[in-house]
Amino acid sequence: MNQPIIQHGILILLLQMDCVQVTTTSVTWYKSQLPGSSPDTGTKWTINVRSIPECAHHCTVSSNCRSFQYDNSTKDCTLIFASNLTSATVKSIQISHYSKTLVAKCPTGYEHLNGSNTCVKLFPDWLTWNDSYTACKNDNADLPVLDTNILFDEFQDYVDLRSSNRFAVNAKLLNNVAYWETGEEVNISKFCQYTPDQLNTSDVCVFLAGTSEAWCNTSEYRLDDAECKHSALRVCMVKL
């Protein structure tokens, strides 16, 4: 899990043997360790700067900037405004990537998942999928949409540490295909072996199978489809 490199509003960047400090306002920066990708539309602009702190300043003062990458060789600073970007934009030892997280944005009682910049809260009550969906909406939150690998991994680690039971997630089957509430198709590789299997059936929802469900036969991702009337635990989610 990414660790914060800023404490109490002071950005601390370790550059080889030097330690540079820059004061920022209500921002936490996390250095990314994982490769990923960013669409062309996600890049705001690139400018040549003198240092990482100067690049950080440009992103800090821009309300739309969510992260930046800094090329150590060319000193190019690229601002990224794609809200779902949570990992390094390129594979290169010359380029460092930092993601921006607003401080103290999680609602009361919610825990922050650093890498995906998401707030989550586990509720111990067993509800049907539809009742869980409504309960999260009433809490100004949503059932989880696990549409990135980092978020999926963080969420699964979060629930596995707290329960071996299954949880409702924010996806349903339509014409035998699973879709997140956002309309994005759920990656079939995220399902348990031989699922989805509730085909040609109406009112089918998606759940994260618990670690106690050995039938799932996978230790990586454990999505399962079942009738929405089935009960499960719930985690409500707020994406920052």
C-alpha positions as CSV (number, residue, x, y, z in Angstrom):
1,M,0.0,0.0,0.0
2,N,1.3,3.5,-0.8
3,Q,2.5,5.4,2.2
4,P,2.0,9.2,2.5
5,I,5.1,11.3,2.0
6,I,3.6,14.4,3.5
7,Q,2.7,15.1,7.1
8,H,0.7,18.1,8.4
9,G,0.8,20.0,5.1
10,I,4.6,19.7,4.5
11,L,5.5,17.8,1.3
12,I,8.7,15.8,2.0
13,L,10.5,14.6,-1.1
14,L,13.6,12.5,-0.9
15,L,15.7,13.2,-4.0
16,Q,18.8,11.0,-3.9
17,M,20.8,12.3,-1.0
18,D,18.8,15.6,-0.6
19,C,15.7,16.3,1.4
20,V,13.5,19.1,0.0
21,Q,10.6,20.5,2.0
22,V,7.7,22.4,0.4
23,T,4.6,23.8,2.2
24,T,1.3,23.0,0.6
25,T,-2.3,23.5,1.6
26,S,-4.8,20.8,2.6
27,V,-3.1,18.2,0.3
28,T,-1.5,14.9,0.9
29,W,0.8,13.3,-1.7
30,Y,1.4,9.6,-2.2
31,K,4.3,8.3,-4.3
32,S,3.1,5.7,-6.7
33,Q,4.9,2.3,-6.9
34,L,2.9,0.6,-9.5
35,P,2.8,0.9,-13.4
36,G,-0.4,1.9,-15.1
37,S,-1.7,3.9,-18.0
38,S,-3.3,7.3,-18.6
39,P,-5.4,8.3,-21.6
40,D,-4.4,11.2,-23.7
41,T,-7.5,13.1,-22.5
42,G,-6.2,12.7,-19.0
43,T,-3.2,14.9,-19.5
44,K,-3.8,18.6,-18.7
45,W,-0.5,20.0,-19.9
46,T,3.3,19.6,-19.6
47,I,5.7,22.3,-18.6
48,N,9.5,22.4,-18.0
49,V,10.3,23.0,-14.3
50,R,13.3,23.0,-12.1
51,S,12.3,20.4,-9.5
52,I,9.7,18.0,-8.1
53,P,8.5,20.6,-5.5
54,E,7.9,23.1,-8.3
55,C,5.9,20.6,-10.2
56,A,4.0,19.8,-7.0
57,H,3.2,23.4,-6.6
58,H,1.6,23.7,-10.1
59,C,-0.6,20.7,-9.3
60,T,-1.5,22.0,-5.8
61,V,-2.8,25.3,-7.0
62,S,-4.9,23.7,-9.8
63,S,-8.2,22.4,-8.4
64,N,-8.6,20.0,-11.4
65,C,-5.1,18.4,-11.0
66,R,-5.3,15.0,-9.3
67,S,-1.7,13.9,-9.8
68,F,1.5,14.7,-11.6
69,Q,4.5,13.0,-13.1
70,Y,8.0,14.4,-13.2
71,D,10.7,13.3,-15.6
72,N,14.0,13.5,-13.8
73,S,16.1,13.6,-17.0
74,T,14.1,16.3,-19.0
75,K,12.6,18.0,-15.9
76,D,9.2,17.9,-17.6
77,C,6.2,18.3,-15.3
78,T,3.0,16.7,-16.5
79,L,-0.3,17.5,-14.7
80,I,-3.0,14.8,-14.8
81,F,-6.7,15.5,-14.1
82,A,-8.1,12.1,-14.6
83,S,-9.9,11.4,-11.3
84,N,-9.5,7.6,-11.5
85,L,-5.8,7.7,-12.0
86,T,-4.1,6.0,-9.0
87,S,-0.9,4.6,-10.3
88,A,2.2,5.6,-12.3
89,T,1.5,6.6,-15.9
90,V,4.6,5.1,-17.5
91,K,7.2,2.4,-16.8
92,S,10.4,4.3,-16.3
93,I,13.0,4.7,-13.6
94,Q,13.5,8.2,-14.8
95,I,9.9,9.3,-14.1
96,S,8.3,9.6,-10.7
97,H,4.5,9.9,-10.2
98,Y,2.7,11.5,-7.2
99,S,-1.0,11.3,-6.6
100,K,-2.9,14.0,-4.8
101,T,-5.3,13.3,-1.9
102,L,-7.5,15.9,-0.2
103,V,-7.1,15.7,3.6
104,A,-9.9,14.8,5.9
105,K,-12.5,14.2,3.2
106,C,-13.8,10.9,4.4
107,P,-17.2,11.1,6.1
108,T,-17.3,10.3,9.9
109,G,-16.8,6.6,10.5
110,Y,-15.3,5.9,7.1
111,E,-11.8,4.6,6.6
112,H,-9.5,5.9,3.8
113,L,-7.9,3.5,1.2
114,N,-4.8,5.3,0.3
115,G,-3.9,3.9,-3.1
116,S,-7.4,4.4,-4.6
117,N,-8.3,7.5,-2.7
118,T,-11.6,6.0,-1.5
119,C,-13.5,6.0,1.7
120,V,-15.2,2.8,3.0
121,K,-17.3,1.7,6.0
122,L,-18.3,-1.8,6.9
123,F,-21.8,-2.4,8.3
124,P,-22.4,-5.7,10.1
125,D,-26.0,-6.0,9.1
126,W,-27.1,-8.7,6.6
127,L,-29.4,-7.2,3.9
128,T,-30.6,-8.1,0.5
129,W,-28.7,-6.5,-2.4
130,N,-31.4,-4.0,-3.0
131,D,-31.7,-3.1,0.7
132,S,-27.9,-2.7,0.9
133,Y,-28.0,-0.4,-2.2
134,T,-30.7,1.8,-0.6
135,A,-29.0,1.9,2.8
136,C,-25.7,3.1,1.2
137,K,-27.6,5.8,-0.7
138,N,-29.3,6.9,2.5
139,D,-25.8,7.3,4.0
140,N,-24.8,9.5,1.0
141,A,-22.6,6.7,-0.3
142,D,-22.7,3.8,-2.8
143,L,-22.2,0.1,-2.9
144,P,-18.6,-0.5,-4.1
145,V,-17.8,-0.1,-7.8
146,L,-14.4,-1.9,-8.1
147,D,-13.5,-0.7,-11.5
148,T,-9.7,-0.5,-11.1
149,N,-7.2,-3.2,-10.1
150,I,-5.8,-1.0,-7.3
151,L,-9.3,-0.3,-5.8
152,F,-10.3,-4.0,-6.2
153,D,-7.2,-5.2,-4.4
154,E,-7.4,-2.6,-1.6
155,F,-11.1,-3.3,-1.1
156,Q,-10.7,-7.0,-1.0
157,D,-7.8,-6.7,1.5
158,Y,-10.0,-4.4,3.6
159,V,-13.0,-6.8,3.8
160,D,-10.8,-10.0,4.1
161,L,-9.2,-8.6,7.3
162,R,-12.7,-8.0,8.8
163,S,-14.9,-10.9,7.7
164,S,-14.9,-14.2,5.9
165,N,-18.4,-13.6,4.6
166,R,-19.6,-12.2,1.3
167,F,-20.4,-8.6,0.5
168,A,-22.7,-6.9,-2.0
169,V,-21.0,-4.8,-4.8
170,N,-22.5,-2.3,-7.2
171,A,-23.0,-4.4,-10.3
172,K,-25.8,-6.4,-11.9
173,L,-26.2,-8.8,-14.8
174,L,-27.9,-7.6,-17.9
175,N,-28.4,-10.0,-20.8
176,N,-25.9,-12.4,-19.1
177,V,-23.2,-9.7,-18.9
178,A,-22.2,-8.0,-15.6
179,Y,-22.0,-4.2,-15.5
180,W,-20.9,-1.8,-12.8
181,E,-23.5,0.8,-12.0
182,T,-21.3,3.2,-14.0
183,G,-22.1,1.2,-17.2
184,E,-18.7,-0.3,-17.5
185,E,-18.6,-4.0,-18.1
186,V,-17.1,-6.1,-15.2
187,N,-13.9,-7.9,-16.2
188,I,-14.8,-11.5,-16.4
189,S,-11.5,-12.5,-14.9
190,K,-12.6,-11.0,-11.6
191,F,-15.2,-13.7,-11.1
192,C,-15.0,-17.0,-9.3
193,Q,-14.4,-20.1,-11.4
194,Y,-17.4,-21.1,-13.6
195,T,-19.2,-17.9,-12.9
196,P,-21.3,-15.9,-13.7
197,D,-23.7,-18.9,-13.9
198,Q,-27.1,-17.3,-13.2
199,L,-27.7,-16.9,-16.9
200,N,-31.0,-16.1,-18.6
201,T,-32.4,-15.2,-15.1
202,S,-33.9,-11.8,-14.1
203,D,-32.8,-9.7,-11.1
204,V,-29.3,-11.0,-10.7
205,C,-26.8,-9.0,-8.7
206,V,-23.0,-9.3,-8.1
207,F,-21.3,-10.1,-4.8
208,L,-17.8,-10.5,-3.5
209,A,-17.6,-14.1,-2.3
210,G,-16.1,-14.5,1.2
211,T,-12.8,-16.3,1.9
212,S,-14.9,-19.0,3.6
213,E,-16.4,-20.0,0.2
214,A,-13.9,-22.5,-0.9
215,W,-16.0,-23.4,-4.0
216,C,-14.9,-20.2,-5.6
217,N,-11.6,-21.9,-6.3
218,T,-9.5,-18.7,-6.7
219,S,-7.4,-16.7,-4.2
220,E,-7.1,-13.6,-6.4
221,Y,-10.6,-12.2,-7.3
222,R,-13.9,-13.6,-6.0
223,L,-16.9,-12.0,-7.7
224,D,-20.0,-14.1,-7.8
225,D,-23.5,-13.6,-9.3
226,A,-26.6,-14.5,-7.4
227,E,-30.3,-13.4,-7.1
228,C,-30.6,-10.0,-5.7
229,K,-32.9,-11.3,-2.9
230,H,-29.9,-13.0,-1.3
231,S,-28.5,-11.4,1.8
232,A,-24.9,-10.3,2.4
233,L,-22.9,-7.9,4.4
234,R,-22.3,-4.4,3.0
235,V,-19.6,-1.9,2.7
236,C,-20.6,1.6,1.6
237,M,-18.1,3.6,-0.4
238,V,-17.4,7.2,-1.2
239,K,-14.9,8.0,-3.9
240,L,-13.0,11.2,-3.4
